[in-house]
Amino acid sequence: MANAYAHINPAMLSWARGRASLAVEEAATAVGVKPETYQNWESGDAQPTFRQAQLVASALHAPFGYLFLSEAPEDEPTLPDLRTIGGLPVPSPSINLKETIKNAMQRQEWFVEFLQEQGAQPLPFVGRFNIQSSVVEVANDIRNVLGVAVEQGHASWEAYQRELIDASERAGVLVMRSGIVGNNTHRKLDVGEFRGFAISHPLAPIVFINSTDAPSARLFTLLHELAHIWLGSSGISNAAPNNTRREEIFCNAVAGEFLAPSAIFAQLWPISSPELNVRVAELARRFHVSRLVIIRRALDMGFVDRATYSDFYLAELAAFRNAEGGGGNFYRNAGAKNSARFAKAVIAEAFSGRLLLREAGRLLGVQPSKIREFAGQLGA
C-alpha cells in the first residue's frame, strides 16, 4: 500500500509545472527523483506513488486534487497588468504573484461584506479623477484626504512613511505589505517582477506593497498605488520610470508631486550643493523623504539621467538585502500583511462570536489559538 501508484493525469502534471514556471530538472530535484523519471511521469510512461505525487503538488504549488483532473481549470481572474519594461509587456504574472493577488481579493471580499453589514457608504475619493486630470490637483486631493500637509517637519522618511500608511488606513484604504506568499518564507515575492498592485473598490480599496523592495523605494510605491485608487483603477505595477503606459506615467507623476512638489523642487535643486550625493541628502532632509525618492524626482524632472537613478536604486536595494536579517516579529509582519484595519475587523468579529476562530485564523494567516496573542500585539 505504501508504494501504491497515484494514477494522475500526465497532462495535468505538465500543466502544473508550466504554471509554476519550473523546468523538468527543477521539478525533479524538488521531488527527489531523476529528471528522466519525472519526464516519464509527464509522458504517461510511468506513474508516481501517492507520496511522490503529494511532493509534486507541493513543489508546484498546486492543490493535490488538480493532478487528477481531466483538464486544466480556467485561470482565476487577476488584475490588469500595467507593467512594461522599455515599452514592452513583461511576462505573465508568476504563480507567486497570482496567489498573492488571490489572497488579497479574498480578504477584500470578506471586508466588503463586513462593511455592507455595517451600512458603510462608498468612499468619495475612489475614482474621483482620471488620467486627464491635473497631476497637482490629484496629489493635493490625496494630501487633503490623508490630512497631511506639504511641510511635515518629520525627523525621518521612515516616520513619514508610517504616518502615510496609518492615514491611508484611517481614510479607508487597506494597505497590505509582504515579501512572501502567505506565511511561506521559501516563496519570496520578486521585486523584479512587481513592486505593488492596487485593487480598487468603492468600499474597500486595497494597496499592496512588495516588501522585498528596498524600504526607501516603498514610499514611492505607496503613493503610486494610492494614485490608482484615486483613478478608480486596479492593476499590477512595477512603478518603473521607463514604463510607457499612460496610466502608469500619470501615477508616477502623482507620486512624485505628492512627495516632492515640482514647484518647490525646481527652485531648490539648482541652488543645493554641487556634489550630487550631498545635494540629494540635503533635499531628502528638506522633503522628509528618502534619498531614493529625491533621485527619482530628479530623474522625472530631467535633472539627472536614467543611469544615475539606476545606480542609486541598485545600491539601495543591495544595501537592504545585505542588511536583511531574520524574519522579524511574526505578529508585526502579520499586521502589515493583512492591513491593520482589516485585521482589527476580523479580530473584533471573532471575539464577538460572529466569526469562527478557525475562519478568522484562515483570513489572517494566524493559528486560531494565537489570535488573542495577535490581537494584543496589534492593540486590537
Beta strands, then each sheet from edge to edge (+ up, - down):
strand 1: 84-85
strand 2: 88-89
strand 3: 174-178
strand 4: 180-181
strand 5: 184-188
strand 6: 196-199
strand 7: 206-210
strand 8: 235-237
sheet 1: 1+ 2-
sheet 2: 3+ 7+ 6- 8+
sheet 3: 4+ 5-
end
